[in-house]
Amino acid sequence: MPIRKPEYKPLLFTTTLRNPSRLKGLLSILHKFNGEVLTNGKAEEIMGEIIRYGLYRPTRGVTADIEAKWGGKRITDESTIGLRLLDNPEVKHLLENNPQDHKEAGFNKGWPSRFATVFDLAKELGFVYYKQDNKIKFSEIGLKLARSINIEIKEGLIVSEEISPEFEQQAFLHALVKYQRNNPFVRVLNENAPLILLLNVINKLNSDKELNGAGISKLELPLVIFWKDNDADKLYKLIKEIRKEHGYNPSTEIIVDICVNQIMGGAFKKFNPTSIMVDYPDEFIRKMRLTGLISLRGAGRFIDINKKEQEKVEYILAHYSNYKKYATEEEYFEYMATTDNNLISVATAPMSYAEREKFLAKWVEIYSWDQIKNEMLNLAKRRLTKDEVLKYLSSPIRLEFLAALAIKTKFPDVKVIANYPYDDEGLPTSTAGGVGDKGDIECYEEANGILIEVTMSEGRIQTVMEIWPIARHLKEFSKNVKKSMCYFVAPSIFRDSIMQVEYVKDKENLNIAPKTIEQFLVFMDSAQTLYTT
């Protein structure tokens, strides 16, 4: 088979990174094979393990028992694992009934090649290196990311537990800072580091006093995605020319024409304009926000540098704007895998309570009570949001954010401390994560303390993973208030969760009130006080 010649292409990360938690789960399984020699047989065995845990779900031959173990649901952004472990005959059955018509260089056609596809981006990002008949080799960053989520069996269920949730952002920052378009793993001619190009262009736009200082417009992002080289100055000047002629809202036709004809020379006409203007930018924004360096401005119309991370950005641009090219996969992986301790150690500036209050007040002004309710009901019913800001927040993060806004809207005099990390617009960059035995949202109403714990998990996973940590958080929280209670909010409340809540109240005198999202909203609409007995 002739080798396909490299060509210029727009940047589109593979679907492997669509859900970062899924990638963590995949690495958590793969790292058990770290140091083992990768053969075609071993690759198929690893794919079998991924199927066993529900991280990869074939569609043919799924029996009623398998469907029941998977909970009858496809993988979502909240739950990347199956509800019950598949046994050996079930794994073998799925492997045999789903032969893969797929071939990757260096691997046999079928499941071995599917293995290479599933893990190719993890290799590009420097998390793990593999090659036929060589040992699987994890980088230091890759091992930390794999170990940041612990997948195990509890009470007969497959569950995951975040051990170091804060490391996820550090790992993707480290990887995307170094990531080069024309690395040896891919066959493209584009020669730039996408994150570095984006940061440099935004800096130049913000430094130009003739422009609005809000970063780059989402409508202009396709230019970054299609750009052929690392010349940020030339790209900045092109954007400035477009703004002089068409303002900050150029038509789809203008941008598509520039991308396809001016940048690509007419060699990229097969893609739908909607992909160029909407799908590619949305995916690009999601990936860049994984680093914590990017903020949304103007109701999602502009993408800018997160001012809270200015020190990190300055370090990155000083040390990574000029980079070495690598000829072999091994050399490039060693570069990606080498830990930059200076980058990892640059701390984010802490946010005071006054700053948090200011940001909550800001977003309460932006989102009306009806909008907050509708968006929370979307989460309850697993519907997609159309909001241009909220769509970049994963469902668990979005629920924490909206719950904090709901409380502040209906009870403006209550002191609300949402423990999730923020960017410089007050948007959460991840969930609170229960770090330091703190709950998701701490509220103070006169002498009373109210803890709000939210989750998108349902069924038995909810019972196994949520109630005991909530009880622990409430017990710690109760030490500093006269009276305390907790609202536990989820799309649905599993019957075993209610039994556990009753047990905790009886044995430890902890008041936990479980409510579905819909019940919580009804309560918020009618209650006179947040604290209830």
GUROKE-555246 format. One record per residue (C-alpha): x, y, z. Coordinates in steps of 0.2 Angstrom, whole numbers, padded with zeros to 4 digits, always signed. Layout:
XYZ/...
//
This chain:
+0000+0000+0000/+0008+0017-0005/+0011+0029+0009/+0000+0044+0009/+0009+0060+0006/+0008+0073+0020/-0003+0088+0017/-0010+0104+0025/-0025+0101+0036/-0036+0110+0049/-0033+0105+0067/-0045+0093+0074/-0041+0083+0089/-0047+0065+0088/-0062+0060+0098/-0051+0051+0110/-0049+0068+0119/-0067+0072+0118/-0069+0067+0136/-0054+0069+0146/-0060+0058+0160/-0062+0044+0147/-0044+0046+0143/-0039+0045+0161/-0049+0029+0162/-0041+0022+0147/-0024+0026+0154/-0029+0019+0171/-0032+0002+0163/-0016+0003+0151/-0004+0007+0165/-0007-0010+0172/+0003-0016+0157/+0017-0003+0159/+0033-0012+0155/+0026-0027+0146/+0030-0031+0128/+0017-0025+0116/+0012-0039+0103/-0004-0040+0093/-0010-0053+0105/-0006-0041+0120/-0015-0026+0111/-0031-0037+0109/-0030-0042+0127/-0029-0024+0132/-0044-0020+0121/-0053-0034+0130/-0049-0026+0147/-0056-0009+0141/-0072-0018+0135/-0073-0027+0152/-0073-0010+0161/-0085-0002+0149/-0073+0011+0143/-0075+0004+0125/-0092-0003+0120/-0095-0013+0104/-0112-0013+0097/-0115-0030+0090/-0119-0045+0100/-0123-0035+0116/-0134-0048+0126/-0147-0043+0139/-0135-0047+0153/-0121-0036+0146/-0133-0022+0143/-0139-0023+0161/-0121-0023+0167/-0118-0007+0157/-0134+0001+0165/-0142+0002+0148/-0133+0018+0144/-0119+0024+0132/-0104+0032+0139/-0107+0050+0145/-0096+0064+0150/-0101+0060+0168/-0098+0041+0169/-0085+0033+0158/-0086+0016+0166/-0098+0002+0166/-0109-0002+0181/-0103-0020+0182/-0088-0029+0177/-0090-0041+0162/-0084-0059+0164/-0072-0067+0152/-0085-0076+0142/-0094-0060+0139/-0078-0051+0134/-0073-0065+0122/-0091-0064+0115/-0090-0046+0111/-0072-0047+0103/-0078-0061+0092/-0094-0053+0087/-0086-0036+0083/-0072-0039+0071/-0064-0023+0067/-0062-0018+0049/-0047-0007+0053/-0029-0007+0049/-0015+0004+0057/+0003+0003+0052/+0013-0009+0062/-0002-0018+0069/-0012-0033+0062/-0029-0028+0055/-0043-0029+0068/-0043-0027+0087/-0024-0024+0087/-0026-0009+0075/-0041-0003+0085/-0029-0002+0101/-0017+0009+0091/-0031+0021+0086/-0038+0021+0104/-0022+0026+0112/-0014+0036+0097/-0017+0054+0105/-0011+0048+0122/+0005+0044+0113/+0005+0061+0104/+0003+0070+0120/+0018+0061+0128/+0008+0051+0141/+0013+0034+0135/+0024+0026+0121/+0020+0010+0112/+0027+0001+0097/+0025-0017+0091/+0037-0029+0100/+0043-0016+0112/+0039-0012+0130/+0024-0001+0134/+0032+0015+0142/+0023+0028+0152/+0030+0045+0155/+0031+0053+0172/+0016+0064+0167/+0006+0049+0160/+0008+0039+0175/+0002+0053+0186/-0013+0056+0175/-0017+0037+0175/-0016+0037+0194/-0026+0052+0196/-0042+0041+0194/-0043+0025+0203/-0055+0012+0194/-0059-0002+0206/-0073-0014+0211/-0084-0009+0226/-0099-0019+0231/-0099-0028+0215/-0099-0011+0205/-0085-0004+0194/-0082+0013+0201/-0070+0027+0199/-0063+0039+0212/-0053+0055+0209/-0037+0054+0218/-0029+0070+0211/-0042+0079+0201/-0031+0095+0201/-0017+0086+0191/-0028+0083+0176/-0027+0102+0171/-0008+0102+0174/-0006+0086+0163/-0015+0093+0148/-0007+0110+0150/+0010+0102+0150/+0005+0091+0135/-0003+0105+0124/+0011+0118+0128/+0023+0106+0119/+0011+0099+0106/+0017+0101+0088/+0006+0100+0073/+0018+0091+0061/+0025+0079+0074/+0031+0062+0068/+0015+0053+0073/+0005+0062+0060/+0006+0066+0042/+0003+0085+0041/+0013+0099+0034/+0006+0112+0046/+0021+0118+0056/+0015+0126+0072/+0012+0123+0091/-0007+0127+0091/-0008+0133+0109/+0008+0144+0107/+0001+0151+0091/-0016+0155+0100/-0008+0164+0115/+0004+0174+0104/-0010+0180+0092/-0021+0185+0107/-0006+0194+0115/-0003+0204+0099/-0022+0208+0097/-0023+0214+0115/-0008+0224+0113/-0015+0234+0098/-0023+0249+0105/-0034+0251+0090/-0043+0234+0094/-0055+0230+0108/-0043+0220+0120/-0055+0206+0122/-0044+0192+0113/-0049+0183+0098/-0067+0181+0091/-0074+0164+0090/-0078+0168+0072/-0059+0171+0069/-0054+0155+0077/-0055+0145+0060/-0040+0155+0054/-0029+0148+0069/-0036+0131+0066/-0031+0131+0047/-0015+0141+0049/+0000+0133+0040/+0015+0140+0051/+0020+0148+0067/+0020+0166+0061/+0009+0173+0074/+0012+0191+0068/+0006+0188+0050/-0010+0180+0057/-0013+0194+0069/-0011+0207+0054/-0023+0196+0044/-0036+0197+0058/-0034+0215+0060/-0037+0218+0041/-0053+0207+0042/-0059+0218+0057/-0056+0234+0047/-0066+0228+0033/-0079+0217+0041/-0079+0222+0059/-0080+0209+0073/-0094+0199+0064/-0087+0193+0047/-0099+0182+0038/-0097+0164+0037/-0093+0166+0018/-0079+0178+0021/-0070+0167+0034/-0073+0151+0024/-0066+0159+0009/-0050+0165+0017/-0047+0147+0025/-0051+0137+0010/-0044+0148-0004/-0031+0161+0004/-0024+0149+0017/-0026+0132+0009/-0025+0137-0009/-0041+0129-0013/-0036+0112-0008/-0049+0110+0006/-0067+0112-0002/-0075+0095+0004/-0080+0101+0022/-0096+0108+0027/-0095+0127+0031/-0104+0123+0048/-0089+0111+0052/-0077+0125+0049/-0086+0139+0058/-0094+0129+0072/-0088+0111+0075/-0070+0114+0073/-0069+0130+0084/-0080+0122+0098/-0069+0107+0099/-0053+0118+0099/-0060+0129+0113/-0064+0114+0124/-0046+0107+0122/-0038+0124+0125/-0049+0127+0140/-0042+0110+0147/-0026+0120+0151/-0034+0133+0162/-0026+0147+0152/-0041+0152+0141/-0056+0162+0147/-0072+0166+0138/-0078+0184+0136/-0093+0193+0128/-0105+0179+0132/-0094+0166+0123/-0090+0177+0108/-0072+0180+0112/-0058+0169+0118/-0045+0177+0129/-0030+0173+0141/-0035+0170+0158/-0028+0184+0168/-0026+0173+0184/-0014+0163+0174/-0003+0177+0167/+0013+0171+0175/+0011+0154+0167/+0007+0162+0150/+0023+0173+0151/+0034+0158+0156/+0026+0147+0142/+0029+0160+0128/+0047+0164+0134/+0052+0146+0134/+0041+0137+0120/+0038+0150+0106/+0053+0143+0098/+0054+0125+0098/+0065+0111+0090/+0058+0099+0077/+0060+0080+0079/+0062+0067+0065/+0058+0051+0074/+0043+0046+0085/+0055+0041+0099/+0064+0058+0100/+0047+0067+0099/+0040+0057+0113/+0055+0059+0124/+0053+0078+0122/+0034+0077+0126/+0038+0065+0141/+0051+0076+0149/+0043+0085+0164/+0045+0104+0165/+0045+0106+0183/+0045+0125+0182/+0029+0124+0172/+0020+0112+0184/+0026+0122+0199/+0019+0139+0193/+0005+0141+0205/-0012+0149+0201/-0016+0165+0212/-0029+0161+0225/-0046+0169+0225/-0053+0178+0240/-0071+0177+0246/-0074+0195+0240/-0069+0190+0222/-0080+0175+0222/-0095+0185+0228/-0091+0198+0214/-0091+0184+0201/-0107+0176+0208/-0116+0193+0207/-0110+0196+0190/-0117+0179+0183/-0133+0181+0193/-0136+0197+0183/-0132+0188+0167/-0143+0173+0169/-0161+0175+0175/-0170+0163+0187/-0180+0156+0172/-0164+0153+0162/-0155+0145+0177/-0170+0133+0180/-0171+0129+0162/-0153+0124+0161/-0154+0114+0177/-0169+0105+0170/-0159+0102+0154/-0146+0093+0165/-0160+0083+0174/-0166+0077+0158/-0149+0074+0150/-0153+0087+0136/-0139+0097+0128/-0138+0116+0131/-0138+0129+0117/-0130+0142+0128/-0114+0149+0121/-0105+0149+0137/-0112+0134+0147/-0109+0122+0132/-0090+0123+0136/-0093+0117+0154/-0095+0098+0156/-0111+0093+0165/-0104+0090+0182/-0096+0107+0182/-0111+0115+0175/-0122+0108+0188/-0111+0115+0202/-0110+0132+0194/-0129+0133+0191/-0133+0127+0209/-0122+0141+0216/-0131+0154+0205/-0148+0147+0209/-0145+0149+0228/-0138+0167+0226/-0153+0172+0215/-0166+0166+0227/-0157+0170+0243/-0146+0185+0240/-0142+0188+0258/-0135+0170+0260/-0116+0170+0260/-0112+0157+0246/-0095+0150+0244/-0093+0139+0229/-0077+0129+0230/-0074+0125+0212/-0059+0134+0204/-0063+0149+0193/-0055+0158+0179/-0054+0177+0178/-0072+0178+0172/-0079+0168+0187/-0082+0153+0176/-0077+0136+0184/-0063+0127+0177/-0066+0111+0185/-0077+0103+0199/-0074+0107+0217/-0067+0089+0219/-0069+0088+0238/-0051+0093+0241/-0047+0095+0259/-0064+0087+0265/-0074+0102+0259/-0090+0101+0250/-0096+0108+0233/-0104+0124+0239/-0104+0131+0257/-0118+0142+0262/-0121+0153+0278/-0138+0159+0283/-0136+0169+0299/-0129+0156+0312/-0134+0141+0301/-0123+0132+0289/-0130+0124+0273/-0119+0112+0262/-0124+0109+0244/-0117+0093+0236/-0122+0090+0218/-0118+0075+0207/-0123+0069+0189/-0121+0051+0195/-0137+0040+0196/-0141+0022+0201/-0130+0012+0212/-0114+0021+0207/-0122+0036+0216/-0125+0026+0232/-0107+0019+0232/-0098+0035+0228/-0107+0049+0235/-0115+0047+0252/-0101+0043+0263/-0090+0057+0256/-0105+0069+0259/-0107+0063+0277/-0088+0066+0280/-0089+0084+0272/-0104+0088+0282/-0096+0082+0298/-0081+0093+0295/-0092+0108+0290/-0103+0106+0306/-0088+0110+0317/-0089+0129+0313/-0108+0132+0313/-0121+0132+0326/-0133+0121+0316/-0130+0113+0299/-0138+0102+0286/-0134+0097+0268/-0144+0096+0252/-0139+0082+0240/-0144+0086+0223/-0144+0074+0208/-0154+0071+0192/-0162+0056+0201/-0160+0049+0219/-0157+0030+0220/-0167+0021+0233/-0151+0014+0241/-0145+0032+0243/-0160+0037+0253/-0157+0022+0264/-0139+0027+0267/-0145+0045+0271/-0157+0038+0284/-0143+0028+0292/-0131+0043+0293/-0145+0053+0301/-0149+0039+0314/-0131+0035+0318/-0121+0051+0316/-0135+0064+0318/-0131+0072+0301/-0145+0080+0292/-0144+0076+0273/-0159+0081+0262/-0158+0071+0246/-0167+0080+0231/-0169+0078+0213/-0164+0093+0202/-0183+0096+0199/-0187+0094+0218/-0173+0106+0222/-0180+0119+0210/-0197+0118+0217/-0190+0120+0234/-0180+0135+0229/-0196+0143+0221/-0206+0141+0237/-0194+0142+0252/-0193+0157+0263/-0176+0151+0271/-0162+0140+0264/-0160+0131+0280/-0173+0118+0285/-0174+0105+0298/
//
